[in-house]
Amino acid sequence: MKTTDANSANGRMHPVVLTDFDDTAAAQNVAEMLLNQFGDPYWKDVRQSFRDGHISLKEYQEITFRNIKADRATMQAYVKDHANLRPYFRELWGFCQSNGIHMAVVSQGLDFYIQAVLDTEKVGKVPVYAVATEFEDGEITYHYNYTIPGKESAGNSKGFVVESFQKEGAYVFFAGDGHSDLEAARVANVTFAHRNLADFCDGENIPYHPFEDFKGILVAVRNYLLNTQK
Ligand SMILES: [Mg+2]
């Protein structure tokens, strides 16, 4: 996994910004938006099985998207009209670009709808660590490239992605909202949390900053940079 060498010369850890996608980078849960529009009417029953702990997030997503009645282009067009990024995402991306800071989306969601939103918002170059999909003859094939060795069946791990950057000397700022973000919040250097993730962090005494949009992270990363340059 590539990171920038910016700021490593002074011996301090270089900042890396990682953000969840659905309900965090995006103002909406885009996966659920697609399932509501194109999915099998029973997709919420599958979600309940997942919430009750009977199936994994990976299984929930694969089952519900298997039954979807739309091709990739149709879903991407829908997303472009109905989803948008949260405020200050673009400003943060611009700041990171200007200062050689790696910023990326880390998601348990599917790459094609994430990319559609990023492209629409003119930030299509933001790297994405998500579930890679291939569409062929109406079937979706899923590829999980960020799994914990030995735990491949669980799908991608956000904690694994955070720790991969930290092994290269990164100081990781992470933002998220849900249960799949918890393992990242446990290991990130600075966590911004909202919705369920804030409750999970409270439950485990994980320190976090409340997240509403990306302005707080922009300020935090800028301050970190100022302090490490002193
Ligand atoms: Mg989320």
py3Dmol code that shows the C-alpha trace and the ligand (Angstrom):
import py3Dmol

protein = """\
ATOM      1  CA  MET A   1       0.000   0.000   0.000  1.00  0.00           C
ATOM      2  CA  LYS A   2       1.555   3.285  -1.082  1.00  0.00           C
ATOM      3  CA  THR A   3       1.838   6.227   1.231  1.00  0.00           C
ATOM      4  CA  THR A   4       3.562   9.549   0.874  1.00  0.00           C
ATOM      5  CA  ASP A   5       6.968  10.212   2.396  1.00  0.00           C
ATOM      6  CA  ALA A   6       5.981  13.780   3.230  1.00  0.00           C
ATOM      7  CA  ASN A   7       7.176  14.902   6.667  1.00  0.00           C
ATOM      8  CA  SER A   8       9.042  11.692   7.381  1.00  0.00           C
ATOM      9  CA  ALA A   9      12.358  13.526   7.057  1.00  0.00           C
ATOM     10  CA  ASN A  10      11.907  15.204  10.439  1.00  0.00           C
ATOM     11  CA  GLY A  11      11.322  11.868  12.135  1.00  0.00           C
ATOM     12  CA  ARG A  12       7.645  12.527  12.912  1.00  0.00           C
ATOM     13  CA  MET A  13       4.928  10.254  11.658  1.00  0.00           C
ATOM     14  CA  HIS A  14       3.334  11.530   8.471  1.00  0.00           C
ATOM     15  CA  PRO A  15      -0.416  12.068   8.531  1.00  0.00           C
ATOM     16  CA  VAL A  16      -2.774   9.890   6.501  1.00  0.00           C
ATOM     17  CA  VAL A  17      -6.510  10.569   6.276  1.00  0.00           C
ATOM     18  CA  LEU A  18      -8.877   7.624   5.881  1.00  0.00           C
ATOM     19  CA  THR A  19     -12.641   7.906   5.750  1.00  0.00           C
ATOM     20  CA  ASP A  20     -15.536   5.512   5.617  1.00  0.00           C
ATOM     21  CA  PHE A  21     -17.871   6.113   2.670  1.00  0.00           C
ATOM     22  CA  ASP A  22     -21.582   5.395   3.281  1.00  0.00           C
ATOM     23  CA  ASP A  23     -23.067   7.936   5.706  1.00  0.00           C
ATOM     24  CA  THR A  24     -19.618   9.489   6.287  1.00  0.00           C
ATOM     25  CA  ALA A  25     -17.861  10.703   3.129  1.00  0.00           C
ATOM     26  CA  ALA A  26     -21.248  10.472   1.424  1.00  0.00           C
ATOM     27  CA  ALA A  27     -24.135  12.306   3.044  1.00  0.00           C
ATOM     28  CA  GLN A  28     -26.307   9.241   2.400  1.00  0.00           C
ATOM     29  CA  ASN A  29     -26.049   5.494   2.749  1.00  0.00           C
ATOM     30  CA  VAL A  30     -25.609   4.914  -0.974  1.00  0.00           C
ATOM     31  CA  ALA A  31     -25.734   1.110  -0.734  1.00  0.00           C
ATOM     32  CA  GLU A  32     -29.144   1.279   0.939  1.00  0.00           C
ATOM     33  CA  MET A  33     -30.265   3.918  -1.544  1.00  0.00           C
ATOM     34  CA  LEU A  34     -29.545   1.459  -4.368  1.00  0.00           C
ATOM     35  CA  LEU A  35     -31.222  -1.428  -2.585  1.00  0.00           C
ATOM     36  CA  ASN A  36     -34.323   0.705  -1.943  1.00  0.00           C
ATOM     37  CA  GLN A  37     -34.507   1.680  -5.590  1.00  0.00           C
ATOM     38  CA  PHE A  38     -33.457  -1.515  -7.363  1.00  0.00           C
ATOM     39  CA  GLY A  39     -33.279  -4.294  -4.782  1.00  0.00           C
ATOM     40  CA  ASP A  40     -35.471  -7.236  -3.954  1.00  0.00           C
ATOM     41  CA  PRO A  41     -38.323  -6.029  -1.679  1.00  0.00           C
ATOM     42  CA  TYR A  42     -37.047  -8.394   1.008  1.00  0.00           C
ATOM     43  CA  TRP A  43     -33.590  -6.860   1.250  1.00  0.00           C
ATOM     44  CA  LYS A  44     -34.416  -5.371   4.658  1.00  0.00           C
ATOM     45  CA  ASP A  45     -35.070  -8.873   6.025  1.00  0.00           C
ATOM     46  CA  VAL A  46     -31.538  -9.795   4.971  1.00  0.00           C
ATOM     47  CA  ARG A  47     -30.258  -6.632   6.680  1.00  0.00           C
ATOM     48  CA  GLN A  48     -32.095  -7.679   9.841  1.00  0.00           C
ATOM     49  CA  SER A  49     -30.376 -11.089   9.737  1.00  0.00           C
ATOM     50  CA  PHE A  50     -27.090  -9.237   9.519  1.00  0.00           C
ATOM     51  CA  ARG A  51     -28.026  -6.889  12.376  1.00  0.00           C
ATOM     52  CA  ASP A  52     -29.074  -9.883  14.485  1.00  0.00           C
ATOM     53  CA  GLY A  53     -25.659 -11.431  13.925  1.00  0.00           C
ATOM     54  CA  HIS A  54     -26.855 -14.388  11.834  1.00  0.00           C
ATOM     55  CA  ILE A  55     -24.870 -13.471   8.708  1.00  0.00           C
ATOM     56  CA  SER A  56     -21.763 -11.370   8.051  1.00  0.00           C
ATOM     57  CA  LEU A  57     -21.696  -7.958   6.416  1.00  0.00           C
ATOM     58  CA  LYS A  58     -20.035  -9.623   3.442  1.00  0.00           C
ATOM     59  CA  GLU A  59     -22.884 -12.130   3.108  1.00  0.00           C
ATOM     60  CA  TYR A  60     -25.541  -9.436   3.577  1.00  0.00           C
ATOM     61  CA  GLN A  61     -24.065  -7.321   0.834  1.00  0.00           C
ATOM     62  CA  GLU A  62     -23.507 -10.184  -1.599  1.00  0.00           C
ATOM     63  CA  ILE A  63     -27.014 -11.618  -1.094  1.00  0.00           C
ATOM     64  CA  THR A  64     -28.816  -8.294  -1.481  1.00  0.00           C
ATOM     65  CA  PHE A  65     -26.847  -7.083  -4.502  1.00  0.00           C
ATOM     66  CA  ARG A  66     -27.162 -10.497  -6.180  1.00  0.00           C
ATOM     67  CA  ASN A  67     -30.932  -9.895  -6.343  1.00  0.00           C
ATOM     68  CA  ILE A  68     -30.699  -6.368  -7.685  1.00  0.00           C
ATOM     69  CA  LYS A  69     -32.465  -5.640 -10.946  1.00  0.00           C
ATOM     70  CA  ALA A  70     -30.229  -3.084 -12.580  1.00  0.00           C
ATOM     71  CA  ASP A  71     -26.927  -3.007 -14.397  1.00  0.00           C
ATOM     72  CA  ARG A  72     -23.885  -1.042 -13.301  1.00  0.00           C
ATOM     73  CA  ALA A  73     -24.522   1.923 -15.614  1.00  0.00           C
ATOM     74  CA  THR A  74     -28.116   2.284 -14.374  1.00  0.00           C
ATOM     75  CA  MET A  75     -27.036   2.221 -10.738  1.00  0.00           C
ATOM     76  CA  GLN A  76     -24.188   4.662 -11.340  1.00  0.00           C
ATOM     77  CA  ALA A  77     -26.534   7.085 -13.113  1.00  0.00           C
ATOM     78  CA  TYR A  78     -28.965   6.893 -10.198  1.00  0.00           C
ATOM     79  CA  VAL A  79     -26.220   7.546  -7.667  1.00  0.00           C
ATOM     80  CA  LYS A  80     -24.941  10.523  -9.630  1.00  0.00           C
ATOM     81  CA  ASP A  81     -28.391  12.115  -9.391  1.00  0.00           C
ATOM     82  CA  HIS A  82     -29.157  11.267  -5.773  1.00  0.00           C
ATOM     83  CA  ALA A  83     -25.962  11.107  -3.699  1.00  0.00           C
ATOM     84  CA  ASN A  84     -23.463  13.738  -2.673  1.00  0.00           C
ATOM     85  CA  LEU A  85     -20.385  14.171  -0.499  1.00  0.00           C
ATOM     86  CA  ARG A  86     -20.515  15.721   2.930  1.00  0.00           C
ATOM     87  CA  PRO A  87     -19.322  19.341   3.278  1.00  0.00           C
ATOM     88  CA  TYR A  88     -15.573  20.064   3.334  1.00  0.00           C
ATOM     89  CA  PHE A  89     -14.648  16.673   1.809  1.00  0.00           C
ATOM     90  CA  ARG A  90     -13.387  18.467  -1.289  1.00  0.00           C
ATOM     91  CA  GLU A  91     -11.569  21.113   0.734  1.00  0.00           C
ATOM     92  CA  LEU A  92      -9.850  18.402   2.782  1.00  0.00           C
ATOM     93  CA  TRP A  93      -8.888  16.532  -0.401  1.00  0.00           C
ATOM     94  CA  GLY A  94      -7.462  19.756  -1.859  1.00  0.00           C
ATOM     95  CA  PHE A  95      -5.500  20.440   1.329  1.00  0.00           C
ATOM     96  CA  CYS A  96      -4.118  16.893   1.355  1.00  0.00           C
ATOM     97  CA  GLN A  97      -3.178  17.153  -2.331  1.00  0.00           C
ATOM     98  CA  SER A  98      -1.348  20.444  -1.736  1.00  0.00           C
ATOM     99  CA  ASN A  99       0.565  19.064   1.227  1.00  0.00           C
ATOM    100  CA  GLY A 100       1.480  15.596  -0.044  1.00  0.00           C
ATOM    101  CA  ILE A 101      -0.830  13.860   2.414  1.00  0.00           C
ATOM    102  CA  HIS A 102      -2.401  10.538   1.453  1.00  0.00           C
ATOM    103  CA  MET A 103      -6.196  10.653   1.758  1.00  0.00           C
ATOM    104  CA  ALA A 104      -8.404   7.706   0.852  1.00  0.00           C
ATOM    105  CA  VAL A 105     -11.836   6.170   1.205  1.00  0.00           C
ATOM    106  CA  VAL A 106     -11.920   2.911   3.174  1.00  0.00           C
ATOM    107  CA  SER A 107     -15.247   1.169   2.780  1.00  0.00           C
ATOM    108  CA  GLN A 108     -16.979  -2.166   3.122  1.00  0.00           C
ATOM    109  CA  GLY A 109     -19.146  -0.964   0.245  1.00  0.00           C
ATOM    110  CA  LEU A 110     -18.840  -1.613  -3.477  1.00  0.00           C
ATOM    111  CA  ASP A 111     -16.345   0.239  -5.640  1.00  0.00           C
ATOM    112  CA  PHE A 112     -18.674   1.116  -8.538  1.00  0.00           C
ATOM    113  CA  TYR A 113     -21.073   3.316  -6.581  1.00  0.00           C
ATOM    114  CA  ILE A 114     -18.309   4.951  -4.552  1.00  0.00           C
ATOM    115  CA  GLN A 115     -16.464   5.877  -7.743  1.00  0.00           C
ATOM    116  CA  ALA A 116     -19.680   7.255  -9.282  1.00  0.00           C
ATOM    117  CA  VAL A 117     -20.119   9.705  -6.398  1.00  0.00           C
ATOM    118  CA  LEU A 118     -16.444  10.722  -6.362  1.00  0.00           C
ATOM    119  CA  ASP A 119     -16.493  11.298 -10.144  1.00  0.00           C
ATOM    120  CA  THR A 120     -19.671  13.362  -9.938  1.00  0.00           C
ATOM    121  CA  GLU A 121     -18.122  15.508  -7.216  1.00  0.00           C
ATOM    122  CA  LYS A 122     -14.955  15.982  -9.321  1.00  0.00           C
ATOM    123  CA  VAL A 123     -12.716  14.138  -6.869  1.00  0.00           C
ATOM    124  CA  GLY A 124     -12.451  10.944  -8.888  1.00  0.00           C
ATOM    125  CA  LYS A 125      -8.764  10.530  -8.083  1.00  0.00           C
ATOM    126  CA  VAL A 126      -9.327   9.879  -4.374  1.00  0.00           C
ATOM    127  CA  PRO A 127      -7.978   6.353  -3.774  1.00  0.00           C
ATOM    128  CA  VAL A 128     -10.612   3.825  -2.720  1.00  0.00           C
ATOM    129  CA  TYR A 129     -10.041   0.711  -0.602  1.00  0.00           C
ATOM    130  CA  ALA A 130     -13.384  -1.035  -1.006  1.00  0.00           C
ATOM    131  CA  VAL A 131     -14.913  -4.230  -2.352  1.00  0.00           C
ATOM    132  CA  ALA A 132     -13.891  -4.554  -5.994  1.00  0.00           C
ATOM    133  CA  THR A 133     -16.702  -5.671  -8.290  1.00  0.00           C
ATOM    134  CA  GLU A 134     -16.872  -7.160 -11.767  1.00  0.00           C
ATOM    135  CA  PHE A 135     -20.124  -7.218 -13.728  1.00  0.00           C
ATOM    136  CA  GLU A 136     -20.575  -9.933 -16.312  1.00  0.00           C
ATOM    137  CA  ASP A 137     -23.782 -11.368 -17.808  1.00  0.00           C
ATOM    138  CA  GLY A 138     -25.876  -9.809 -15.050  1.00  0.00           C
ATOM    139  CA  GLU A 139     -23.742 -11.335 -12.312  1.00  0.00           C
ATOM    140  CA  ILE A 140     -21.520  -9.477  -9.878  1.00  0.00           C
ATOM    141  CA  THR A 141     -18.228 -10.999  -8.766  1.00  0.00           C
ATOM    142  CA  TYR A 142     -16.692  -9.596  -5.586  1.00  0.00           C
ATOM    143  CA  HIS A 143     -13.006  -9.283  -4.781  1.00  0.00           C
ATOM    144  CA  TYR A 144     -11.741  -8.621  -1.265  1.00  0.00           C
ATOM    145  CA  ASN A 145      -8.202  -7.285  -1.415  1.00  0.00           C
ATOM    146  CA  TYR A 146      -7.797  -5.946   2.145  1.00  0.00           C
ATOM    147  CA  THR A 147      -8.441  -8.970   4.338  1.00  0.00           C
ATOM    148  CA  ILE A 148      -6.642 -10.002   7.493  1.00  0.00           C
ATOM    149  CA  PRO A 149      -4.425 -12.981   6.598  1.00  0.00           C
ATOM    150  CA  GLY A 150      -6.183 -16.129   7.811  1.00  0.00           C
ATOM    151  CA  LYS A 151      -9.520 -14.300   8.045  1.00  0.00           C
ATOM    152  CA  GLU A 152     -10.232 -13.901   4.356  1.00  0.00           C
ATOM    153  CA  SER A 153     -13.777 -15.238   4.709  1.00  0.00           C
ATOM    154  CA  ALA A 154     -14.691 -12.191   6.814  1.00  0.00           C
ATOM    155  CA  GLY A 155     -14.069  -9.877   3.860  1.00  0.00           C
ATOM    156  CA  ASN A 156     -12.168  -6.631   4.007  1.00  0.00           C
ATOM    157  CA  SER A 157     -10.984  -5.200   7.303  1.00  0.00           C
ATOM    158  CA  LYS A 158     -10.742  -1.466   7.904  1.00  0.00           C
ATOM    159  CA  GLY A 159      -8.504  -2.137  10.883  1.00  0.00           C
ATOM    160  CA  PHE A 160      -6.151  -4.007   8.567  1.00  0.00           C
ATOM    161  CA  VAL A 161      -6.014  -0.994   6.214  1.00  0.00           C
ATOM    162  CA  VAL A 162      -5.320   1.443   9.073  1.00  0.00           C
ATOM    163  CA  GLU A 163      -2.570  -0.773  10.462  1.00  0.00           C
ATOM    164  CA  SER A 164      -1.020  -1.237   7.018  1.00  0.00           C
ATOM    165  CA  PHE A 165      -0.485   2.525   6.847  1.00  0.00           C
ATOM    166  CA  GLN A 166       0.765   2.687  10.427  1.00  0.00           C
ATOM    167  CA  LYS A 167       3.374   0.018   9.665  1.00  0.00           C
ATOM    168  CA  GLU A 168       4.746   2.465   7.104  1.00  0.00           C
ATOM    169  CA  GLY A 169       5.006   5.175   9.724  1.00  0.00           C
ATOM    170  CA  ALA A 170       1.655   6.894   9.242  1.00  0.00           C
ATOM    171  CA  TYR A 171      -0.303   8.824  11.848  1.00  0.00           C
ATOM    172  CA  VAL A 172      -3.848   7.908  10.836  1.00  0.00           C
ATOM    173  CA  PHE A 173      -6.862  10.185  11.069  1.00  0.00           C
ATOM    174  CA  PHE A 174      -9.993   8.069  10.591  1.00  0.00           C
ATOM    175  CA  ALA A 175     -13.666   9.008  10.231  1.00  0.00           C
ATOM    176  CA  GLY A 176     -16.624   6.652  10.370  1.00  0.00           C
ATOM    177  CA  ASP A 177     -20.166   6.026  11.528  1.00  0.00           C
ATOM    178  CA  GLY A 178     -20.914   2.336  11.865  1.00  0.00           C
ATOM    179  CA  HIS A 179     -20.029  -1.040  13.288  1.00  0.00           C
ATOM    180  CA  SER A 180     -17.604  -1.880  10.486  1.00  0.00           C
ATOM    181  CA  ASP A 181     -15.622   1.224  11.474  1.00  0.00           C
ATOM    182  CA  LEU A 182     -15.077   0.085  15.038  1.00  0.00           C
ATOM    183  CA  GLU A 183     -12.004  -2.038  14.343  1.00  0.00           C
ATOM    184  CA  ALA A 184     -10.435   0.974  12.589  1.00  0.00           C
ATOM    185  CA  ALA A 185     -11.408   3.299  15.447  1.00  0.00           C
ATOM    186  CA  ARG A 186      -9.683   0.952  17.901  1.00  0.00           C
ATOM    187  CA  VAL A 187      -6.321   1.381  16.165  1.00  0.00           C
ATOM    188  CA  ALA A 188      -6.451   4.810  14.450  1.00  0.00           C
ATOM    189  CA  ASN A 189      -4.337   7.578  15.969  1.00  0.00           C
ATOM    190  CA  VAL A 190      -7.255  10.032  15.825  1.00  0.00           C
ATOM    191  CA  THR A 191     -10.883   9.003  15.341  1.00  0.00           C
ATOM    192  CA  PHE A 192     -13.807  11.123  14.233  1.00  0.00           C
ATOM    193  CA  ALA A 193     -17.075   9.335  14.970  1.00  0.00           C
ATOM    194  CA  HIS A 194     -20.787   9.874  14.582  1.00  0.00           C
ATOM    195  CA  ARG A 195     -23.968   7.838  14.730  1.00  0.00           C
ATOM    196  CA  ASN A 196     -23.465   4.239  15.907  1.00  0.00           C
ATOM    197  CA  LEU A 197     -19.690   4.464  15.900  1.00  0.00           C
ATOM    198  CA  ALA A 198     -19.808   7.214  18.525  1.00  0.00           C
ATOM    199  CA  ASP A 199     -21.914   4.922  20.747  1.00  0.00           C
ATOM    200  CA  PHE A 200     -19.550   1.979  20.193  1.00  0.00           C
ATOM    201  CA  CYS A 201     -16.572   4.192  21.056  1.00  0.00           C
ATOM    202  CA  ASP A 202     -18.349   5.374  24.220  1.00  0.00           C
ATOM    203  CA  GLY A 203     -18.916   1.733  25.142  1.00  0.00           C
ATOM    204  CA  GLU A 204     -15.255   0.831  24.730  1.00  0.00           C
ATOM    205  CA  ASN A 205     -13.791   4.098  26.048  1.00  0.00           C
ATOM    206  CA  ILE A 206     -12.201   4.846  22.693  1.00  0.00           C
ATOM    207  CA  PRO A 207     -11.454   8.582  22.488  1.00  0.00           C
ATOM    208  CA  TYR A 208     -13.001  10.338  19.485  1.00  0.00           C
ATOM    209  CA  HIS A 209     -13.985  13.703  18.124  1.00  0.00           C
ATOM    210  CA  PRO A 210     -17.620  14.169  17.125  1.00  0.00           C
ATOM    211  CA  PHE A 211     -17.990  14.134  13.346  1.00  0.00           C
ATOM    212  CA  GLU A 212     -20.465  16.253  11.392  1.00  0.00           C
ATOM    213  CA  ASP A 213     -18.520  17.079   8.256  1.00  0.00           C
ATOM    214  CA  PHE A 214     -14.876  17.195   7.190  1.00  0.00           C
ATOM    215  CA  LYS A 215     -14.086  20.648   8.552  1.00  0.00           C
ATOM    216  CA  GLY A 216     -12.984  19.288  11.934  1.00  0.00           C
ATOM    217  CA  ILE A 217     -10.607  16.813  10.291  1.00  0.00           C
ATOM    218  CA  LEU A 218      -9.240  19.534   8.029  1.00  0.00           C
ATOM    219  CA  VAL A 219      -8.428  21.663  11.078  1.00  0.00           C
ATOM    220  CA  ALA A 220      -6.967  18.690  12.968  1.00  0.00           C
ATOM    221  CA  VAL A 221      -4.720  17.620  10.084  1.00  0.00           C
ATOM    222  CA  ARG A 222      -3.589  21.205   9.469  1.00  0.00           C
ATOM    223  CA  ASN A 223      -2.723  21.595  13.172  1.00  0.00           C
ATOM    224  CA  TYR A 224      -0.862  18.292  13.168  1.00  0.00           C
ATOM    225  CA  LEU A 225       1.148  19.445  10.186  1.00  0.00           C
ATOM    226  CA  LEU A 226       1.915  22.817  11.796  1.00  0.00           C
ATOM    227  CA  ASN A 227       3.063  21.100  14.995  1.00  0.00           C
ATOM    228  CA  THR A 228       5.281  18.591  13.217  1.00  0.00           C
ATOM    229  CA  GLN A 229       6.922  21.357  11.173  1.00  0.00           C
ATOM    230  CA  LYS A 230       7.947  23.362  14.234  1.00  0.00           C
TER     231      LYS A 230
END
"""
ligand_1 = """\
1
MG
Mg -20.643 4.136 7.010
"""
view = py3Dmol.view(width=600, height=400)
view.addModel(protein, "pdb")
view.setStyle({"model": 0}, {"cartoon": {"style": "trace"}})
view.addModel(ligand_1, "xyz")
view.setStyle({"model": 1}, {"stick": {}})
view.zoomTo()
view.show()
